[in-house]
Amino acid sequence: MAGGALLMGLLATVAAAQQATLIGEVKKIDESSGSITLKHGPVPSLGFKEDVTMVYEVSDRAMLKQVKVGDTVKFEAESGDSGFTVTKLQKGR
């Protein structure tokens, strides 16, 4: 019984990826690796207490064709076992 409870707790922890909606600026796009470099403000839910510029993987490489360097974007990012991933990306107005 205790082993089953432990397993369920581990599965719940893995399934509970942290997610946030952010506004940022596109600094670099790398279509070959499927990544985007974004500058944005603090995001406590993802562990960022200060402004950061960092590389994110994207869940769908087609998102990279919708934006260009210098664009302001609204995006959703999540933290998982493999790092940080942009799951939604929309060009700002």
TORPA-4810 file (N, C-alpha, C, O; in nm, 3 decimals):
<nodes>
NODE_1_0.081_-0.119_0.000_0.000_0.000_0.000_0.086_0.126_0.000_0.061_0.219_-0.077_M
NODE_2_0.188_0.129_0.086_0.272_0.248_0.095_0.344_0.273_-0.037_0.362_0.388_-0.077_A
NODE_3_0.386_0.167_-0.105_0.453_0.181_-0.235_0.360_0.242_-0.338_0.403_0.325_-0.419_G
NODE_4_0.235_0.201_-0.337_0.137_0.257_-0.430_0.112_0.404_-0.404_0.098_0.483_-0.498_G
NODE_5_0.106_0.443_-0.277_0.086_0.583_-0.241_0.206_0.666_-0.284_0.190_0.778_-0.334_A
NODE_6_0.326_0.612_-0.266_0.446_0.682_-0.308_0.447_0.701_-0.458_0.478_0.810_-0.507_L
NODE_7_0.413_0.596_-0.534_0.408_0.605_-0.680_0.306_0.708_-0.725_0.335_0.787_-0.815_L
NODE_8_0.190_0.711_-0.665_0.087_0.809_-0.701_0.136_0.951_-0.673_0.109_1.042_-0.751_M
NODE_9_0.207_0.970_-0.563_0.262_1.101_-0.531_0.365_1.145_-0.632_0.367_1.262_-0.672_G
NODE_10_0.450_1.054_-0.675_0.550_1.086_-0.777_0.484_1.120_-0.909_0.525_1.216_-0.975_L
NODE_11_0.384_1.044_-0.948_0.314_1.072_-1.073_0.245_1.207_-1.068_0.247_1.280_-1.167_L
NODE_12_0.186_1.243_-0.957_0.121_1.373_-0.943_0.223_1.486_-0.954_0.195_1.589_-1.014_A
NODE_13_0.341_1.467_-0.897_0.446_1.568_-0.904_0.493_1.587_-1.048_0.510_1.700_-1.092_T
NODE_14_0.513_1.480_-1.120_0.558_1.488_-1.259_0.451_1.554_-1.346_0.484_1.633_-1.434_V
NODE_15_0.326_1.521_-1.322_0.217_1.575_-1.404_0.192_1.722_-1.376_0.134_1.791_-1.460_A
NODE_16_0.235_1.773_-1.263_0.207_1.911_-1.225_0.317_2.005_-1.273_0.386_2.065_-1.191_A
NODE_17_0.334_2.017_-1.402_0.433_2.110_-1.457_0.387_2.252_-1.429_0.268_2.282_-1.434_A
NODE_18_0.481_2.339_-1.400_0.450_2.479_-1.376_0.428_2.549_-1.509_0.500_2.524_-1.605_Q
NODE_19_0.328_2.639_-1.514_0.297_2.710_-1.637_0.273_2.857_-1.606_0.226_2.891_-1.498_Q
NODE_20_0.304_2.944_-1.704_0.283_3.088_-1.686_0.254_3.153_-1.820_0.299_3.105_-1.924_A
NODE_21_0.178_3.263_-1.818_0.154_3.346_-1.936_0.237_3.472_-1.920_0.232_3.538_-1.815_T
NODE_22_0.314_3.507_-2.025_0.411_3.615_-2.015_0.406_3.708_-2.136_0.352_3.673_-2.241_L
NODE_23_0.463_3.827_-2.119_0.488_3.920_-2.228_0.639_3.932_-2.239_0.708_3.950_-2.138_I
NODE_24_0.691_3.922_-2.359_0.835_3.930_-2.376_0.874_3.985_-2.511_0.789_4.018_-2.593_G
NODE_25_1.004_3.994_-2.532_1.060_4.043_-2.658_1.144_3.933_-2.721_1.225_3.869_-2.654_E
NODE_26_1.123_3.911_-2.851_1.200_3.810_-2.924_1.340_3.864_-2.947_1.357_3.971_-3.007_V
NODE_27_1.440_3.791_-2.901_1.580_3.829_-2.918_1.650_3.747_-3.026_1.740_3.796_-3.093_K
NODE_28_1.607_3.621_-3.043_1.670_3.533_-3.143_1.573_3.420_-3.174_1.498_3.373_-3.087_K
NODE_29_1.575_3.376_-3.300_1.495_3.261_-3.343_1.590_3.162_-3.408_1.669_3.199_-3.495_I
NODE_30_1.582_3.037_-3.366_1.666_2.932_-3.424_1.574_2.819_-3.472_1.542_2.727_-3.398_D
NODE_31_1.532_2.830_-3.599_1.439_2.732_-3.654_1.500_2.593_-3.661_1.429_2.493_-3.646_E
NODE_32_1.631_2.585_-3.683_1.693_2.452_-3.696_1.688_2.373_-3.565_1.675_2.250_-3.568_S
NODE_33_1.698_2.442_-3.452_1.693_2.370_-3.324_1.554_2.375_-3.261_1.529_2.309_-3.159_S
NODE_34_1.463_2.454_-3.320_1.329_2.465_-3.264_1.327_2.542_-3.133_1.257_2.506_-3.039_G
NODE_35_1.406_2.651_-3.130_1.413_2.729_-3.007_1.399_2.878_-3.035_1.418_2.924_-3.148_S
NODE_36_1.365_2.952_-2.930_1.349_3.096_-2.939_1.407_3.157_-2.813_1.389_3.104_-2.703_I
NODE_37_1.478_3.269_-2.828_1.533_3.340_-2.714_1.441_3.457_-2.685_1.415_3.540_-2.772_T
NODE_38_1.392_3.463_-2.561_1.297_3.566_-2.520_1.348_3.639_-2.397_1.405_3.579_-2.306_L
NODE_39_1.326_3.770_-2.395_1.356_3.853_-2.279_1.224_3.887_-2.213_1.131_3.934_-2.280_K
NODE_40_1.214_3.864_-2.081_1.090_3.894_-2.011_1.116_3.923_-1.864_1.227_3.904_-1.814_H
NODE_41_1.014_3.970_-1.798_1.023_4.005_-1.657_1.020_3.884_-1.566_1.022_3.770_-1.612_G
NODE_42_1.014_3.910_-1.436_1.012_3.802_-1.337_0.891_3.709_-1.353_0.782_3.753_-1.390_P
NODE_43_0.913_3.581_-1.325_0.806_3.481_-1.330_0.825_3.388_-1.211_0.885_3.281_-1.224_V
NODE_44_0.775_3.427_-1.095_0.795_3.344_-0.976_0.747_3.200_-0.991_0.807_3.109_-0.935_P
NODE_45_0.639_3.178_-1.067_0.587_3.041_-1.081_0.683_2.950_-1.156_0.675_2.828_-1.144_S
NODE_46_0.775_3.009_-1.235_0.875_2.930_-1.306_1.013_2.940_-1.240_1.110_2.881_-1.287_L
NODE_47_1.020_3.015_-1.130_1.146_3.026_-1.057_1.232_3.145_-1.096_1.348_3.151_-1.054_G
NODE_48_1.181_3.239_-1.174_1.258_3.357_-1.216_1.218_3.475_-1.129_1.106_3.524_-1.139_F
NODE_49_1.310_3.521_-1.044_1.280_3.631_-0.953_1.321_3.766_-1.011_1.287_3.870_-0.955_K
NODE_50_1.392_3.765_-1.122_1.437_3.888_-1.187_1.411_3.878_-1.337_1.373_3.772_-1.387_E
NODE_51_1.431_3.990_-1.409_1.422_3.987_-1.555_1.524_3.888_-1.608_1.635_3.877_-1.556_D
NODE_52_1.487_3.816_-1.714_1.578_3.719_-1.775_1.568_3.723_-1.927_1.467_3.764_-1.983_V
NODE_53_1.674_3.682_-1.990_1.676_3.653_-2.133_1.722_3.509_-2.142_1.832_3.475_-2.100_T
NODE_54_1.635_3.424_-2.198_1.671_3.282_-2.202_1.617_3.213_-2.326_1.527_3.263_-2.393_M
NODE_55_1.674_3.099_-2.354_1.635_3.016_-2.467_1.526_2.919_-2.423_1.540_2.850_-2.322_V
NODE_56_1.418_2.916_-2.500_1.308_2.822_-2.476_1.297_2.730_-2.596_1.315_2.774_-2.710_Y
NODE_57_1.267_2.605_-2.573_1.225_2.515_-2.680_1.081_2.553_-2.714_1.013_2.616_-2.633_E
NODE_58_1.034_2.518_-2.833_0.894_2.543_-2.868_0.825_2.409_-2.892_0.885_2.315_-2.943_V
NODE_59_0.699_2.403_-2.854_0.624_2.277_-2.870_0.586_2.254_-3.016_0.560_2.140_-3.056_S
NODE_60_0.581_2.362_-3.097_0.547_2.351_-3.239_0.634_2.450_-3.315_0.620_2.571_-3.298_D
NODE_61_0.722_2.400_-3.399_0.816_2.486_-3.473_0.746_2.587_-3.565_0.807_2.688_-3.601_R
NODE_62_0.623_2.561_-3.603_0.548_2.655_-3.688_0.531_2.791_-3.617_0.518_2.894_-3.684_A
NODE_63_0.531_2.791_-3.485_0.518_2.916_-3.410_0.632_3.013_-3.443_0.612_3.135_-3.442_M
NODE_64_0.749_2.960_-3.474_0.865_3.044_-3.499_0.851_3.127_-3.626_0.914_3.232_-3.639_L
NODE_65_0.768_3.082_-3.719_0.748_3.154_-3.845_0.652_3.272_-3.829_0.641_3.355_-3.919_K
NODE_66_0.583_3.281_-3.717_0.485_3.386_-3.693_0.546_3.514_-3.635_0.479_3.618_-3.631_Q
NODE_67_0.671_3.508_-3.592_0.733_3.622_-3.525_0.872_3.648_-3.583_0.929_3.564_-3.653_V
NODE_68_0.925_3.768_-3.550_1.062_3.800_-3.592_1.134_3.868_-3.476_1.071_3.912_-3.380_K
NODE_69_1.265_3.875_-3.485_1.346_3.939_-3.381_1.298_4.082_-3.363_1.277_4.155_-3.460_V
NODE_70_1.280_4.121_-3.238_1.234_4.256_-3.204_1.085_4.262_-3.173_1.039_4.360_-3.113_G
NODE_71_1.009_4.160_-3.213_0.865_4.158_-3.185_0.838_4.145_-3.036_0.912_4.078_-2.963_D
NODE_72_0.731_4.210_-2.992_0.678_4.186_-2.858_0.578_4.073_-2.872_0.496_4.073_-2.964_T
NODE_73_0.584_3.977_-2.782_0.498_3.860_-2.791_0.432_3.830_-2.657_0.485_3.862_-2.550_V
NODE_74_0.316_3.768_-2.665_0.251_3.710_-2.549_0.271_3.560_-2.564_0.244_3.504_-2.671_K
NODE_75_0.319_3.496_-2.459_0.345_3.353_-2.472_0.316_3.280_-2.342_0.315_3.338_-2.234_F
NODE_76_0.292_3.151_-2.357_0.276_3.063_-2.243_0.396_2.970_-2.241_0.436_2.916_-2.344_E
NODE_77_0.451_2.954_-2.123_0.567_2.866_-2.108_0.543_2.774_-1.990_0.474_2.807_-1.895_A
NODE_78_0.603_2.657_-2.000_0.593_2.563_-1.890_0.728_2.504_-1.859_0.817_2.495_-1.944_E
NODE_79_0.741_2.465_-1.736_0.863_2.402_-1.687_0.834_2.254_-1.668_0.737_2.217_-1.601_S
NODE_80_0.918_2.171_-1.725_0.903_2.027_-1.709_1.037_1.963_-1.685_1.137_2.032_-1.662_G
NODE_81_1.041_1.832_-1.689_1.165_1.759_-1.664_1.274_1.792_-1.765_1.393_1.787_-1.732_D
NODE_82_1.235_1.827_-1.889_1.335_1.853_-1.992_1.368_2.001_-2.007_1.441_2.038_-2.099_S
NODE_83_1.317_2.086_-1.919_1.348_2.228_-1.925_1.224_2.312_-1.949_1.114_2.275_-1.909_G
NODE_84_1.243_2.427_-2.013_1.135_2.522_-2.035_1.090_2.518_-2.181_1.172_2.516_-2.272_F
NODE_85_0.958_2.518_-2.201_0.902_2.508_-2.335_0.792_2.611_-2.354_0.705_2.628_-2.268_T
NODE_86_0.796_2.681_-2.468_0.687_2.771_-2.507_0.578_2.684_-2.569_0.603_2.610_-2.665_V
NODE_87_0.457_2.693_-2.513_0.346_2.611_-2.562_0.249_2.692_-2.648_0.176_2.635_-2.729_T
NODE_88_0.248_2.826_-2.631_0.167_2.915_-2.713_0.247_3.042_-2.736_0.318_3.088_-2.647_K
NODE_89_0.235_3.097_-2.856_0.311_3.218_-2.891_0.225_3.304_-2.981_0.176_3.257_-3.084_L
NODE_90_0.207_3.431_-2.943_0.124_3.522_-3.020_0.195_3.657_-3.031_0.241_3.712_-2.931_Q
NODE_91_0.204_3.709_-3.152_0.266_3.839_-3.174_0.183_3.947_-3.106_0.061_3.949_-3.117_K
NODE_92_0.252_4.037_-3.035_0.185_4.147_-2.967_0.142_4.254_-3.067_0.179_4.249_-3.184_G
NODE_93_0.065_4.347_-3.020_0.014_4.453_-3.109_0.080_4.584_-3.079_0.050_4.684_-3.143_R
</nodes>
